[in-house]
Amino acid sequence: MLVERYGFHHEEGGAGRHCGGRGVMLDYRILSPKAWVSTFFGRGITPPWGIDAGHEGSCNYAEVIRAQGPTERFSRANRVELEKGDLLRLVTANGGGWGPTKARSLEAIQDDIKNDYISAEQARRYYPEQMSRIELNGNF
């Protein structure tokens, strides 16, 4: 296998006054003629909940992006066959947020965007009031 990616993902979930921890995405390219994977992720259906008006997080899952065919997504599976050129993607959940999104500071939102923790588009969706003030003041 070749590790092609290891880093935070930008999937939805976990917004709040204090954001839930960002999950990671690991991509493995299969180099051998055959391989198998078994996974048993918890929280594959029910995401971590938010607390005190925070948004829920996201779910854990595995995904096989076939070199020659469809993509398969699952959280629990046994001996899924992989072939040379397939991409195995493992995604861990975002934690749930704590507190209302209206209470997140402008500085924290700007830092989130600057540090690539969330995209500018996600910031506009999660924190519309703060983002309108940031963009109005030209600080974005």
C-alpha positions in Angstrom: 0.0 0.0 0.0 1.0 3.6 -0.6 -0.3 6.3 1.8 -1.5 9.1 -0.5 -3.2 11.3 2.1 -3.3 11.8 5.9 -4.9 14.9 7.2 -8.1 16.6 8.5 -11.2 16.3 6.3 -13.7 19.1 5.6 -16.9 17.2 6.0 -19.8 18.9 7.7 -20.3 18.7 11.5 -19.2 19.9 14.9 -20.0 23.7 14.7 -20.6 25.6 17.9 -19.2 28.1 20.2 -16.5 25.5 20.7 -16.1 23.3 17.7 -15.9 19.5 17.9 -12.5 17.9 17.0 -12.0 17.6 13.3 -11.8 14.0 12.0 -9.0 12.7 9.7 -9.0 11.1 6.3 -6.4 8.5 5.4 -6.1 7.3 1.7 -4.3 4.1 0.9 -3.5 3.1 -2.7 -3.4 -0.6 -3.2 -0.2 -1.7 -5.0 -0.4 -5.5 -4.7 -2.6 -7.6 -7.0 -5.1 -8.4 -4.2 -5.7 -7.2 -0.6 -8.5 -7.4 1.9 -9.9 -5.1 4.5 -12.1 -5.6 7.5 -13.5 -2.6 9.4 -15.6 -2.2 12.5 -16.1 1.5 13.1 -18.4 2.5 15.8 -20.6 5.6 15.2 -21.1 4.7 11.6 -24.8 5.6 11.6 -25.3 7.9 14.6 -23.0 11.0 14.7 -21.6 12.4 18.0 -24.1 14.7 19.4 -23.7 18.4 20.0 -24.0 19.9 23.5 -25.9 23.0 24.6 -27.1 23.9 21.1 -23.9 22.8 19.3 -24.2 21.0 16.0 -23.8 17.2 15.8 -20.5 15.8 14.4 -20.2 13.4 11.6 -19.9 9.6 11.3 -16.9 7.2 10.9 -16.7 5.3 7.6 -14.6 3.4 5.2 -14.8 3.9 1.4 -13.4 1.8 -1.4 -12.9 3.9 -4.6 -12.5 1.2 -7.2 -10.0 1.7 -10.1 -12.4 -0.2 -12.3 -15.9 0.3 -11.0 -18.2 1.8 -8.4 -17.4 3.3 -5.0 -18.5 1.3 -1.9 -19.0 3.0 1.5 -19.4 1.1 4.8 -18.6 1.4 8.5 -18.6 -2.4 9.3 -17.5 -5.0 6.8 -15.5 -8.3 6.7 -12.9 -9.2 4.1 -13.7 -6.6 1.4 -11.6 -7.5 -1.5 -9.3 -4.8 -3.0 -7.5 -4.9 -6.2 -4.4 -3.1 -7.6 -5.2 0.6 -8.1 -8.1 0.7 -5.7 -8.1 3.5 -3.1 -9.1 2.6 0.5 -10.3 5.7 2.4 -10.7 5.7 6.1 -12.6 8.7 7.6 -13.0 9.4 11.3 -15.8 11.4 12.8 -15.9 15.1 13.6 -16.8 15.6 17.3 -20.0 17.4 18.2 -19.8 21.2 18.9 -20.5 22.8 22.3 -22.6 25.9 22.6 -24.6 28.0 20.1 -22.8 29.0 16.8 -23.9 32.6 17.4 -21.5 32.7 20.4 -18.3 31.8 18.4 -16.0 34.8 18.3 -15.0 36.6 15.1 -11.3 35.9 15.9 -11.9 32.2 16.3 -13.8 31.9 13.0 -11.1 33.8 11.2 -8.5 31.5 12.7 -10.6 28.4 11.7 -10.5 29.6 8.1 -6.9 30.7 8.1 -5.8 27.4 9.6 -7.9 25.4 7.0 -10.0 23.9 9.8 -13.2 24.9 8.0 -13.7 26.4 4.5 -15.0 30.0 4.0 -18.2 28.5 2.6 -18.7 26.4 5.7 -18.1 29.5 7.9 -20.8 31.3 6.0 -23.3 28.5 6.6 -22.4 27.9 10.3 -21.8 31.5 11.3 -23.8 33.8 9.0 -24.0 36.7 11.4 -20.3 36.8 12.3 -19.3 36.3 8.6 -21.5 39.2 7.5 -19.6 41.4 10.0 -16.2 40.1 9.0 -16.9 40.6 5.3 -18.5 44.0 5.9 -15.3 45.2 7.7 -13.1 43.8 5.0 -11.2 41.6 7.5 -11.8 38.4 5.5 
